[in-house]
């Protein structure tokens, strides 16, 4: 306060003006920073500050003269008016600036709305174009996929149909071949075996009938004895009976009459069965068969047995076996291997004579062992001939079986070629499957490329949109 008392009025005024300038600068700064409301608050603060300063100044200058107070008050009033005018001007300028900012903000908002609407419109148009292109690409891709699926389905159906037809045809051919072979084998074997068994059955029935007729033959022994009284008649009768049995059991090509069994020999056997040689189509091997009938010895034996003379019976039996051995030695000259078999057959035309001879088993075995002659009666010879006939037919079946084996070999070769063709067909089907797999792989590659094309188109549309918005 002492400092203020020492000041002159001009210095005090200058100080007050300096303080006012500082306050005004602070107010202006507050106005600029806070706006209109801040300016009002600053103005109030300035007024309050001025009031306090004035009060302080009044207090400091209270002791000065009234003239200085009045001048100072007038100066302060004038300064207040000036400040009020300045504040009013500043308020109007600030209001104008605020209004200008509001108008500019409104204009900027409208411009932003217009720009946003334009961008929205451009974006919608771009999206529509992209959707149209995507729809076109999807339609093209769908058509391409549909065509590929249709083609692959047609190819698959064609391949499956071809494979099915081929399998059916192959199965049918195999069945036909199998059926043909089975039918031929079954029919041939069944036919021939049936015929052979039927003939064997017939021959056995005939044998049984012949055995049944033995008793009736025994009743005619007397007549036969008288008829066979002549040696020549006996020989012709035995030969006729032997020929009848051969004709009944064998075919004409399976036996011969009066055969020279050994080349270069004049000895001829009455009958010889033609057996197949070791080689097919070669010379036959003969089985000599000769008819012998020691009628006198057999008649003495029958008469001695009828009279009950045991000594005469034994003597007649010995004489009969001696005659049989003699005839066996005569037949043995017809045995000439390899042109004949290693044995011959002596045919005894009467079953009773044959039964009597067979009672001497040791003698019969000795004849078979030493002379290699087999003794046979009518029924035994017929059974032997039937067995030979079965052998002939079995051999024919075996030869036919060889032909069947050849046929099966040809079928096997054809089946091997068929297996080769089937393997090639499998390879073709595998190649077709690989082609289909390759087509699927290429289809997926095309799909990936189309997806990339869609991405590139979308990116290009975005770049075009940005280029349109920049102007």
Buried (B, 14 or more C-beta within 10 A) or exposed (E): EEEBEEBEBEEBBEBBEEBBEEBBEBBBEBBEEEEBEBBBBBBEBBBEBBEEBBEEBBEBBEEBEEEBBEEBEEBBEEBBEEBEEBBEEBBEEBEEEEEEEEEEEEEEEEEEEEEEEEEEEBEEEBEEBBEEBEEEBEEEBEEBEEEBEEEBEEBEEEBEEBBEEBEEEBEEEEEEBEEEBEEBBEEBBEEBEEEBEEBBEEBEEBBEEBEEEBEEBEEEBEEBBEEBEEEEEBBEBBBEBBBEBBEEBBEEEBBBEEBBBBEEEEEBBBBBBBBBEEEEEEEBBBBBBBBBBBBBBBBBBBBBBEEEEEEBBEBBBBBBBEBBBEBBEBBBBBBBEEBBBEBBBBBBBBBBBBEBBBEBEEBBEBBBEEBBBBBBBBBBBBBBBBEBBBEBBBEEBEEBBEEBEEBBEEBEEEBEEBEEEBEEBEEEBEEBEEEBEEBEEEBEEBEEEBEEEBEEBBEEBEEEBEEEEEE
